[in-house]
Structures are given as C-alpha cells and as structure tokens.
Amino acid sequence: MRTSSDPPAPPKTNQALDRWLNSRETADYLGVEPSTLAKWRYQGTGPRYSCVLGRDPRYRLSVLEAHMESGIASNTVEARTLRREARRRRRS
C-alpha cells in the first residue's frame, strides 16, 4: 500500500513503452494464454508484432497499449459495435 511519504511512481517514459516483450510476457500483460496470442497471429486479429526472430515473436509495449486503446468503449452499445466490426474484419 502506498503511503503519503512514498514517492510517486515515475511516469512511463518512451524507453519503457518501446520495450519488447516475448509471447509469455505479452500473454501475462494482456491476461490471455500464449496459445491465444498464437491464434490471433494466425487469424491476423491480435496486436502487431515483430517476426524478425522467426518462431519467437516480439511485441512492443506501446503497440499493445494502442491495441487495447482501440477497443475502449464508453457503453455496452458501443462495445457491441466494436466487437461486431472486429468480427467483420476477421472474415474479410
């Protein structure tokens, strides 16, 4: 628990947002299983990633945050619309 005498947490810097995460770290960050990330890569529906390392994809933290921001809704109708649009993109 943070007390009033504790210093505030440092703000995220560009260096922190430019950090690359492996699949396990990314799955933990997003709260999904690594197999879900693999499925998203296959379907082309998940966050963008670097495939330079072949079978070891890497995800940039700033891209993960942008991916999550793209799905933010202010109400259930908007959330339903976002999910519907995502499904349409997957089919095409």
For each residue, the residues with C-beta under 8 A, 3 or more apart:
1:
2: 6
3: 6
4:
5:
6: 2 3
7:
8:
9:
10: 13
11:
12: 16 17
13: 10 16 17
14: 17 18
15: 18 19
16: 12 13 19 61
17: 12 13 14 60 61 62 65
18: 14 15 60 61 62
19: 15 16 60 61
20: 50 58 59 60 61
21: 25 26 29 58 59 60 61 64
22: 25 26 56 57 58 59
23: 26 27 34 37 38 56 57 59
24: 27 28 34
25: 21 22 28 29
26: 21 22 23 29 30 37 47 59 64
27: 23 24 30 31 32 33 34 36 37
28: 24 25 31
29: 21 25 26 61 64
30: 26 27 37 64 68
31: 27 28
32: 27 36 37
33: 27 36 37
34: 23 24 27 37 38
35: 38 39
36: 27 32 33 39 40
37: 23 26 27 30 32 33 34 40 41 46 57
38: 23 34 35 41 42
39: 35 36 42 43
40: 36 37 43 44 45 46 47
41: 37 38 44 46 49 57
42: 38 39
43: 39 40 46 90
44: 40 41 90
45: 40 86 89 90
46: 37 40 41 43 49 67
47: 26 40 59 63 64 66 67
48: 59 63 67
49: 41 46 57 58 59 63
50: 20 53 57 58 59 60
51: 54 57
52: 58
53: 50 56 57 58
54: 51
55:
56: 22 23 53
57: 22 23 37 41 49 50 51 53
58: 20 21 22 49 50 52 53
59: 20 21 22 23 26 47 48 49 50 63 64
60: 17 18 19 20 21 50 63 64
61: 16 17 18 19 20 21 29 64 65
62: 17 18 65 66
63: 47 48 49 59 60 66 67
64: 21 26 29 30 47 59 60 61 67 68
65: 17 61 62 68 69
66: 47 62 63 69 70
67: 46 47 48 63 64 70 71
68: 30 64 65 71 72
69: 65 66 72
70: 66 67
71: 67 68 82 86
72: 68 69
73: 76 78 79 81 82
74: 78
75: 78 79
76: 73 79 80
77: 80 81
78: 73 74 75 81 82
79: 73 75 76 82 83
80: 76 77 83 84
81: 73 77 78 84 85
82: 71 73 78 79 85 86
83: 79 80 86 87
84: 80 81 87 88
85: 81 82 88 89
86: 45 71 82 83 89 90
87: 83 84 90 91
88: 84 85 91 92
89: 45 85 86 92
90: 43 44 45 86 87
91: 87 88
92: 88 89
